[in-house]
């Protein structure tokens, strides 16, 4: 058997925790995942089921987590003029890429 990859396993979703990566490498199986593939649809589902007032009044909403889903929910609610509070460890101690993303979104510019 040659050492080239002949089989690819694609995991829908982000977690590879149930896949034995070391064994896959030994068997020359390429393992890929589809990060955030469902986040848009989950965020839409959450917003549809929040039962927000339709009369234009502002709601106070707390979101726990600012990952792929939480950030999409927060963005949509913020654009809808709701007061959004996000609680997330990644916002307490953000890494440089997160800080740069926030700067770009706020139009502040790069950190150079």
N, CA, C and O atoms as a GROMACS GRO file, in nm:
protein
  448
    1UNK      N    1   0.085  -0.119   0.000
    1UNK     CA    2   0.000   0.000   0.000
    1UNK      C    3   0.089   0.124   0.000
    1UNK      O    4   0.187   0.130   0.075
    2UNK      N    5   0.057   0.219  -0.080
    2UNK     CA    6   0.138   0.341  -0.088
    2UNK      C    7   0.105   0.432   0.030
    2UNK      O    8   0.001   0.416   0.094
    3UNK      N    9   0.193   0.528   0.058
    3UNK     CA   10   0.174   0.620   0.169
    3UNK      C   11   0.095   0.744   0.130
    3UNK      O   12   0.089   0.839   0.209
    4UNK      N   13   0.037   0.746   0.014
    4UNK     CA   14  -0.042   0.863  -0.026
    4UNK      C   15  -0.183   0.850   0.029
    4UNK      O   16  -0.234   0.740   0.049
    5UNK      N   17  -0.244   0.965   0.051
    5UNK     CA   18  -0.381   0.966   0.102
    5UNK      C   19  -0.474   0.919  -0.008
    5UNK      O   20  -0.475   0.972  -0.119
    6UNK      N   21  -0.554   0.818   0.025
    6UNK     CA   22  -0.646   0.762  -0.073
    6UNK      C   23  -0.790   0.778  -0.030
    6UNK      O   24  -0.882   0.755  -0.109
    7UNK      N   25  -0.811   0.815   0.096
    7UNK     CA   26  -0.946   0.827   0.149
    7UNK      C   27  -0.955   0.956   0.230
    7UNK      O   28  -0.862   0.990   0.304
    8UNK      N   29  -1.066   1.025   0.217
    8UNK     CA   30  -1.087   1.147   0.296
    8UNK      C   31  -1.216   1.133   0.374
    8UNK      O   32  -1.320   1.099   0.318
    9UNK      N   33  -1.208   1.159   0.504
    9UNK     CA   34  -1.325   1.157   0.591
    9UNK      C   35  -1.361   1.302   0.618
    9UNK      O   36  -1.277   1.378   0.668
   10UNK      N   37  -1.483   1.342   0.588
   10UNK     CA   38  -1.526   1.480   0.609
   10UNK      C   39  -1.633   1.479   0.717
   10UNK      O   40  -1.737   1.416   0.703
   11UNK      N   41  -1.605   1.550   0.825
   11UNK     CA   42  -1.696   1.558   0.940
   11UNK      C   43  -1.777   1.686   0.929
   11UNK      O   44  -1.720   1.795   0.927
   12UNK      N   45  -1.908   1.673   0.922
   12UNK     CA   46  -1.994   1.791   0.918
   12UNK      C   47  -2.005   1.847   1.058
   12UNK      O   48  -2.045   1.776   1.151
   13UNK      N   49  -1.971   1.973   1.076
   13UNK     CA   50  -1.967   2.036   1.207
   13UNK      C   51  -1.823   2.067   1.244
   13UNK      O   52  -1.733   2.052   1.161
   14UNK      N   53  -1.802   2.110   1.366
   14UNK     CA   54  -1.668   2.154   1.402
   14UNK      C   55  -1.588   2.055   1.485
   14UNK      O   56  -1.465   2.056   1.479
   15UNK      N   57  -1.653   1.971   1.561
   15UNK     CA   58  -1.580   1.884   1.654
   15UNK      C   59  -1.528   1.758   1.586
   15UNK      O   60  -1.599   1.690   1.512
   16UNK      N   61  -1.401   1.731   1.613
   16UNK     CA   62  -1.340   1.606   1.567
   16UNK      C   63  -1.314   1.514   1.685
   16UNK      O   64  -1.238   1.418   1.673
   17UNK      N   65  -1.376   1.541   1.800
   17UNK     CA   66  -1.346   1.469   1.924
   17UNK      C   67  -1.380   1.320   1.917
   17UNK      O   68  -1.320   1.242   1.990
   18UNK      N   69  -1.471   1.280   1.834
   18UNK     CA   70  -1.508   1.138   1.825
   18UNK      C   71  -1.434   1.064   1.713
   18UNK      O   72  -1.464   0.948   1.684
   19UNK      N   73  -1.339   1.131   1.653
   19UNK     CA   74  -1.262   1.068   1.545
   19UNK      C   75  -1.119   1.047   1.594
   19UNK      O   76  -1.055   1.139   1.645
   20UNK      N   77  -1.070   0.926   1.578
   20UNK     CA   78  -0.935   0.893   1.618
   20UNK      C   79  -0.838   0.943   1.511
   20UNK      O   80  -0.809   0.874   1.413
   21UNK      N   81  -0.789   1.065   1.531
   21UNK     CA   82  -0.702   1.131   1.434
   21UNK      C   83  -0.572   1.053   1.415
   21UNK      O   84  -0.526   1.038   1.302
   22UNK      N   85  -0.514   1.004   1.524
   22UNK     CA   86  -0.388   0.930   1.513
   22UNK      C   87  -0.404   0.804   1.429
   22UNK      O   88  -0.319   0.775   1.345
   23UNK      N   89  -0.513   0.731   1.450
   23UNK     CA   90  -0.539   0.611   1.370
   23UNK      C   91  -0.562   0.648   1.223
   23UNK      O   92  -0.514   0.578   1.133
   24UNK      N   93  -0.635   0.757   1.200
   24UNK     CA   94  -0.658   0.801   1.062
   24UNK      C   95  -0.526   0.831   0.993
   24UNK      O   96  -0.507   0.795   0.877
   25UNK      N   97  -0.434   0.896   1.063
   25UNK     CA   98  -0.302   0.925   1.006
   25UNK      C   99  -0.227   0.796   0.973
   25UNK      O  100  -0.167   0.783   0.867
   26UNK      N  101  -0.232   0.700   1.066
   26UNK     CA  102  -0.164   0.572   1.043
   26UNK      C  103  -0.220   0.501   0.920
   26UNK      O  104  -0.146   0.436   0.846
   27UNK      N  105  -0.350   0.515   0.898
   27UNK     CA  106  -0.416   0.451   0.785
   27UNK      C  107  -0.417   0.539   0.660
   27UNK      O  108  -0.477   0.504   0.559
   28UNK      N  109  -0.349   0.654   0.668
   28UNK     CA  110  -0.340   0.748   0.556
   28UNK      C  111  -0.477   0.798   0.512
   28UNK      O  112  -0.507   0.807   0.392
   29UNK      N  113  -0.560   0.829   0.611
   29UNK     CA  114  -0.693   0.885   0.585
   29UNK      C  115  -0.688   1.034   0.619
   29UNK      O  116  -0.656   1.071   0.732
   30UNK      N  117  -0.720   1.116   0.524
   30UNK     CA  118  -0.726   1.260   0.543
   30UNK      C  119  -0.856   1.292   0.616
   30UNK      O  120  -0.963   1.247   0.575
   31UNK      N  121  -0.849   1.371   0.725
   31UNK     CA  122  -0.967   1.406   0.803
   31UNK      C  123  -0.989   1.557   0.793
   31UNK      O  124  -0.900   1.636   0.822
   32UNK      N  125  -1.109   1.595   0.751
   32UNK     CA  126  -1.147   1.736   0.738
   32UNK      C  127  -1.276   1.759   0.815
   32UNK      O  128  -1.354   1.666   0.836
   33UNK      N  129  -1.298   1.883   0.857
   33UNK     CA  130  -1.427   1.919   0.916
   33UNK      C  131  -1.480   2.045   0.850
   33UNK      O  132  -1.405   2.119   0.786
   34UNK      N  133  -1.607   2.069   0.866
   34UNK     CA  134  -1.672   2.184   0.803
   34UNK      C  135  -1.712   2.283   0.911
   34UNK      O  136  -1.826   2.285   0.957
   35UNK      N  137  -1.616   2.365   0.951
   35UNK     CA  138  -1.639   2.462   1.057
   35UNK      C  139  -1.754   2.556   1.023
   35UNK      O  140  -1.764   2.606   0.911
   36UNK      N  141  -1.838   2.579   1.119
   36UNK     CA  142  -1.946   2.678   1.110
   36UNK      C  143  -2.048   2.652   1.000
   36UNK      O  144  -2.123   2.743   0.964
   37UNK      N  145  -2.052   2.532   0.946
   37UNK     CA  146  -2.143   2.505   0.834
   37UNK      C  147  -2.290   2.526   0.873
   37UNK      O  148  -2.371   2.566   0.790
   38UNK      N  149  -2.324   2.498   0.998
   38UNK     CA  150  -2.464   2.510   1.040
   38UNK      C  151  -2.493   2.639   1.117
   38UNK      O  152  -2.608   2.665   1.150
   39UNK      N  153  -2.392   2.720   1.145
   39UNK     CA  154  -2.410   2.833   1.236
   39UNK      C  155  -2.514   2.933   1.186
   39UNK      O  156  -2.592   2.985   1.265
   40UNK      N  157  -2.517   2.960   1.057
   40UNK     CA  158  -2.614   3.056   1.004
   40UNK      C  159  -2.757   3.007   1.028
   40UNK      O  160  -2.845   3.085   1.067
   41UNK      N  161  -2.779   2.879   1.003
   41UNK     CA  162  -2.915   2.824   1.016
   41UNK      C  163  -2.957   2.812   1.162
   41UNK      O  164  -3.073   2.834   1.195
   42UNK      N  165  -2.863   2.777   1.249
   42UNK     CA  166  -2.894   2.769   1.392
   42UNK      C  167  -2.925   2.909   1.446
   42UNK      O  168  -3.019   2.926   1.523
   43UNK      N  169  -2.846   3.009   1.406
   43UNK     CA  170  -2.871   3.146   1.450
   43UNK      C  171  -3.009   3.194   1.403
   43UNK      O  172  -3.082   3.256   1.480
   44UNK      N  173  -3.045   3.166   1.280
   44UNK     CA  174  -3.177   3.203   1.229
   44UNK      C  175  -3.288   3.135   1.308
   44UNK      O  176  -3.389   3.196   1.341
   45UNK      N  177  -3.267   3.007   1.340
   45UNK     CA  178  -3.366   2.931   1.417
   45UNK      C  179  -3.384   2.994   1.555
   45UNK      O  180  -3.497   3.010   1.602
   46UNK      N  181  -3.274   3.030   1.620
   46UNK     CA  182  -3.281   3.090   1.752
   46UNK      C  183  -3.358   3.221   1.747
   46UNK      O  184  -3.447   3.245   1.829
   47UNK      N  185  -3.325   3.306   1.652
   47UNK     CA  186  -3.391   3.436   1.642
   47UNK      C  187  -3.540   3.421   1.613
   47UNK      O  188  -3.622   3.495   1.668
   48UNK      N  189  -3.576   3.326   1.527
   48UNK     CA  190  -3.717   3.303   1.496
   48UNK      C  191  -3.796   3.259   1.619
   48UNK      O  192  -3.916   3.285   1.628
   49UNK      N  193  -3.730   3.192   1.713
   49UNK     CA  194  -3.800   3.137   1.829
   49UNK      C  195  -3.782   3.220   1.956
   49UNK      O  196  -3.817   3.174   2.065
   50UNK      N  197  -3.730   3.340   1.944
   50UNK     CA  198  -3.714   3.427   2.060
   50UNK      C  199  -3.844   3.499   2.097
   50UNK      O  200  -3.857   3.548   2.209
   51UNK      N  201  -3.939   3.505   2.007
   51UNK     CA  202  -4.066   3.573   2.029
   51UNK      C  203  -4.044   3.719   2.068
   51UNK      O  204  -4.096   3.767   2.168
   52UNK      N  205  -3.964   3.788   1.986
   52UNK     CA  206  -3.936   3.930   2.011
   52UNK      C  207  -4.058   4.013   1.976
   52UNK      O  208  -4.136   3.976   1.888
   53UNK      N  209  -4.076   4.126   2.044
   53UNK     CA  210  -4.191   4.211   2.014
   53UNK      C  211  -4.184   4.263   1.871
   53UNK      O  212  -4.077   4.304   1.825
   54UNK      N  213  -4.295   4.262   1.802
   54UNK     CA  214  -4.299   4.308   1.663
   54UNK      C  215  -4.339   4.454   1.652
   54UNK      O  216  -4.348   4.508   1.542
   55UNK      N  217  -4.364   4.519   1.765
   55UNK     CA  218  -4.409   4.658   1.761
   55UNK      C  219  -4.295   4.759   1.764
   55UNK      O  220  -4.318   4.879   1.783
   56UNK      N  221  -4.173   4.712   1.745
   56UNK     CA  222  -4.059   4.802   1.736
   56UNK      C  223  -3.994   4.835   1.869
   56UNK      O  224  -3.896   4.909   1.873
   57UNK      N  225  -4.048   4.782   1.979
   57UNK     CA  226  -3.986   4.811   2.108
   57UNK      C  227  -3.855   4.733   2.122
   57UNK      O  228  -3.839   4.624   2.066
   58UNK      N  229  -3.765   4.790   2.197
   58UNK     CA  230  -3.633   4.732   2.216
   58UNK      C  231  -3.639   4.626   2.325
   58UNK      O  232  -3.707   4.642   2.426
   59UNK      N  233  -3.568   4.518   2.303
   59UNK     CA  234  -3.557   4.413   2.403
   59UNK      C  235  -3.414   4.406   2.454
   59UNK      O  236  -3.320   4.432   2.380
   60UNK      N  237  -3.399   4.372   2.582
   60UNK     CA  238  -3.267   4.346   2.638
   60UNK      C  239  -3.241   4.197   2.628
   60UNK      O  240  -3.320   4.116   2.676
   61UNK      N  241  -3.130   4.160   2.566
   61UNK     CA  242  -3.102   4.019   2.540
   61UNK      C  243  -2.960   3.987   2.584
   61UNK      O  244  -2.867   4.063   2.554
   62UNK      N  245  -2.943   3.876   2.654
   62UNK     CA  246  -2.810   3.829   2.693
   62UNK      C  247  -2.777   3.704   2.613
   62UNK      O  248  -2.861   3.615   2.597
   63UNK      N  249  -2.656   3.699   2.562
   63UNK     CA  250  -2.609   3.583   2.485
   63UNK      C  251  -2.484   3.530   2.556
   63UNK      O  252  -2.392   3.606   2.586
   64UNK      N  253  -2.483   3.401   2.581
   64UNK     CA  254  -2.367   3.339   2.644
   64UNK      C  255  -2.289   3.268   2.534
   64UNK      O  256  -2.337   3.172   2.474
   65UNK      N  257  -2.168   3.317   2.509
   65UNK     CA  258  -2.082   3.260   2.405
   65UNK      C  259  -2.081   3.347   2.281
   65UNK      O  260  -2.185   3.394   2.235
   66UNK      N  261  -1.962   3.367   2.227
   66UNK     CA  262  -1.949   3.451   2.108
   66UNK      C  263  -1.880   3.375   1.995
   66UNK      O  264  -1.803   3.432   1.918
   67UNK      N  265  -1.910   3.247   1.987
   67UNK     CA  266  -1.854   3.167   1.880
   67UNK      C  267  -1.930   3.190   1.750
   67UNK      O  268  -1.990   3.295   1.731
   68UNK      N  269  -1.926   3.092   1.664
   68UNK     CA  270  -1.988   3.106   1.531
   68UNK      C  271  -2.138   3.136   1.542
   68UNK      O  272  -2.189   3.218   1.466
   69UNK      N  273  -2.207   3.072   1.634
   69UNK     CA  274  -2.352   3.093   1.646
   69UNK      C  275  -2.383   3.218   1.728
   69UNK      O  276  -2.461   3.303   1.685
   70UNK      N  277  -2.323   3.230   1.845
   70UNK     CA  278  -2.350   3.343   1.933
   70UNK      C  279  -2.321   3.477   1.867
   70UNK      O  280  -2.398   3.572   1.883
   71UNK      N  281  -2.211   3.484   1.792
   71UNK     CA  282  -2.177   3.611   1.726
   71UNK      C  283  -2.277   3.645   1.616
   71UNK      O  284  -2.309   3.762   1.597
   72UNK      N  285  -2.327   3.544   1.544
   72UNK     CA  286  -2.428   3.570   1.441
   72UNK      C  287  -2.560   3.616   1.503
   72UNK      O  288  -2.624   3.708   1.451
   73UNK      N  289  -2.600   3.554   1.613
   73UNK     CA  290  -2.722   3.595   1.681
   73UNK      C  291  -2.706   3.738   1.731
   73UNK      O  292  -2.796   3.821   1.712
   74UNK      N  293  -2.593   3.768   1.795
   74UNK     CA  294  -2.570   3.903   1.848
   74UNK      C  295  -2.573   4.007   1.736
   74UNK      O  296  -2.635   4.112   1.751
   75UNK      N  297  -2.508   3.979   1.625
   75UNK     CA  298  -2.503   4.073   1.514
   75UNK      C  299  -2.643   4.103   1.461
   75UNK      O  300  -2.678   4.219   1.439
   76UNK      N  301  -2.722   3.998   1.440
   76UNK     CA  302  -2.858   4.019   1.387
   76UNK      C  303  -2.945   4.097   1.485
   76UNK      O  304  -3.021   4.184   1.444
   77UNK      N  305  -2.934   4.066   1.613
   77UNK     CA  306  -3.015   4.136   1.712
   77UNK      C  307  -2.969   4.281   1.729
   77UNK      O  308  -3.052   4.371   1.745
   78UNK      N  309  -2.838   4.303   1.725
   78UNK     CA  310  -2.785   4.438   1.736
   78UNK      C  311  -2.833   4.524   1.620
   78UNK      O  312  -2.870   4.640   1.639
   79UNK      N  313  -2.832   4.467   1.500
   79UNK     CA  314  -2.881   4.542   1.383
   79UNK      C  315  -3.029   4.569   1.394
   79UNK      O  316  -3.078   4.665   1.335
   80UNK      N  317  -3.101   4.487   1.469
   80UNK     CA  318  -3.244   4.508   1.491
   80UNK      C  319  -3.272   4.605   1.604
   80UNK      O  320  -3.386   4.616   1.649
   81UNK      N  321  -3.170   4.674   1.650
   81UNK     CA  322  -3.182   4.780   1.752
   81UNK      C  323  -3.215   4.727   1.891
   81UNK      O  324  -3.269   4.800   1.974
   82UNK      N  325  -3.183   4.600   1.916
   82UNK     CA  326  -3.203   4.547   2.050
   82UNK      C  327  -3.077   4.572   2.132
   82UNK      O  328  -2.968   4.585   2.078
   83UNK      N  329  -3.093   4.577   2.263
   83UNK     CA  330  -2.978   4.589   2.351
   83UNK      C  331  -2.925   4.448   2.374
   83UNK      O  332  -2.994   4.362   2.428
   84UNK      N  333  -2.800   4.426   2.332
   84UNK     CA  334  -2.742   4.292   2.336
   84UNK      C  335  -2.621   4.292   2.430
   84UNK      O  336  -2.531   4.375   2.416
   85UNK      N  337  -2.622   4.200   2.525
   85UNK     CA  338  -2.508   4.178   2.615
   85UNK      C  339  -2.453   4.040   2.587
   85UNK      O  340  -2.525   3.941   2.592
   86UNK      N  341  -2.323   4.034   2.557
   86UNK     CA  342  -2.260   3.905   2.525
   86UNK      C  343  -2.160   3.872   2.635
   86UNK      O  344  -2.076   3.955   2.671
   87UNK      N  345  -2.170   3.752   2.689
   87UNK     CA  346  -2.079   3.702   2.791
   87UNK      C  347  -2.001   3.587   2.732
   87UNK      O  348  -2.059   3.486   2.691
   88UNK      N  349  -1.869   3.601   2.727
   88UNK     CA  350  -1.786   3.498   2.664
   88UNK      C  351  -1.643   3.508   2.714
   88UNK      O  352  -1.587   3.618   2.720
   89UNK      N  353  -1.581   3.395   2.751
   89UNK     CA  354  -1.440   3.398   2.792
   89UNK      C  355  -1.349   3.456   2.684
   89UNK      O  356  -1.249   3.521   2.717
   90UNK      N  357  -1.381   3.434   2.558
   90UNK     CA  358  -1.295   3.484   2.451
   90UNK      C  359  -1.298   3.637   2.442
   90UNK      O  360  -1.206   3.697   2.386
   91UNK      N  361  -1.401   3.698   2.496
   91UNK     CA  362  -1.406   3.845   2.497
   91UNK      C  363  -1.336   3.903   2.620
   91UNK      O  364  -1.294   4.019   2.619
   92UNK      N  365  -1.322   3.823   2.724
   92UNK     CA  366  -1.251   3.869   2.843
   92UNK      C  367  -1.102   3.878   2.814
   92UNK      O  368  -1.037   3.976   2.849
   93UNK      N  369  -1.049   3.775   2.750
   93UNK     CA  370  -0.908   3.770   2.713
   93UNK      C  371  -0.895   3.738   2.564
   93UNK      O  372  -0.850   3.630   2.528
   94UNK      N  373  -0.934   3.831   2.478
   94UNK     CA  374  -0.932   3.801   2.334
   94UNK      C  375  -0.790   3.789   2.280
   94UNK      O  376  -0.699   3.859   2.324
   95UNK      N  377  -0.772   3.699   2.183
   95UNK     CA  378  -0.642   3.690   2.118
   95UNK      C  379  -0.631   3.802   2.014
   95UNK      O  380  -0.728   3.874   1.990
   96UNK      N  381  -0.515   3.815   1.953
   96UNK     CA  382  -0.491   3.926   1.861
   96UNK      C  383  -0.584   3.923   1.739
   96UNK      O  384  -0.629   4.028   1.693
   97UNK      N  385  -0.614   3.803   1.687
   97UNK     CA  386  -0.702   3.796   1.570
   97UNK      C  387  -0.843   3.842   1.605
   97UNK      O  388  -0.910   3.904   1.522
   98UNK      N  389  -0.888   3.812   1.726
   98UNK     CA  390  -1.020   3.858   1.770
   98UNK      C  391  -1.021   4.010   1.785
   98UNK      O  392  -1.115   4.077   1.743
   99UNK      N  393  -0.915   4.066   1.845
   99UNK     CA  394  -0.907   4.212   1.860
   99UNK      C  395  -0.905   4.280   1.723
   99UNK      O  396  -0.971   4.383   1.704
  100UNK      N  397  -0.831   4.224   1.627
  100UNK     CA  398  -0.826   4.282   1.493
  100UNK      C  399  -0.962   4.276   1.425
  100UNK      O  400  -1.000   4.370   1.355
  101UNK      N  401  -1.034   4.166   1.443
  101UNK     CA  402  -1.168   4.152   1.384
  101UNK      C  403  -1.261   4.259   1.440
  101UNK      O  404  -1.338   4.320   1.365
  102UNK      N  405  -1.255   4.281   1.570
  102UNK     CA  406  -1.340   4.384   1.632
  102UNK      C  407  -1.303   4.522   1.579
  102UNK      O  408  -1.390   4.603   1.551
  103UNK      N  409  -1.173   4.548   1.566
  103UNK     CA  410  -1.128   4.677   1.513
  103UNK      C  411  -1.183   4.700   1.372
  103UNK      O  412  -1.233   4.808   1.340
  104UNK      N  413  -1.173   4.597   1.287
  104UNK     CA  414  -1.222   4.609   1.149
  104UNK      C  415  -1.373   4.635   1.148
  104UNK      O  416  -1.421   4.720   1.074
  105UNK      N  417  -1.447   4.561   1.231
  105UNK     CA  418  -1.592   4.577   1.234
  105UNK      C  419  -1.633   4.716   1.282
  105UNK      O  420  -1.734   4.771   1.238
  106UNK      N  421  -1.554   4.773   1.373
  106UNK     CA  422  -1.585   4.907   1.424
  106UNK      C  423  -1.523   5.017   1.340
  106UNK      O  424  -1.546   5.135   1.366
  107UNK      N  425  -1.443   4.977   1.237
  107UNK     CA  426  -1.381   5.076   1.150
  107UNK      C  427  -1.266   5.150   1.216
  107UNK      O  428  -1.234   5.262   1.177
  108UNK      N  429  -1.204   5.088   1.316
  108UNK     CA  430  -1.096   5.154   1.388
  108UNK      C  431  -0.965   5.145   1.312
  108UNK      O  432  -0.882   5.235   1.325
  109UNK      N  433  -0.944   5.042   1.235
  109UNK     CA  434  -0.819   5.026   1.161
  109UNK      C  435  -0.734   4.917   1.223
  109UNK      O  436  -0.774   4.854   1.321
  110UNK      N  437  -0.619   4.894   1.165
  110UNK     CA  438  -0.532   4.786   1.212
  110UNK      C  439  -0.454   4.828   1.335
  110UNK      O  440  -0.451   4.946   1.371
  111UNK      N  441  -0.390   4.730   1.398
  111UNK     CA  442  -0.313   4.755   1.519
  111UNK      C  443  -0.168   4.784   1.488
  111UNK      O  444  -0.086   4.790   1.579
  112UNK      N  445  -0.132   4.802   1.361
  112UNK     CA  446   0.008   4.826   1.321
  112UNK      C  447   0.060   4.955   1.378
  112UNK      O  448   0.176   4.990   1.354
   0.00000   0.00000   0.00000
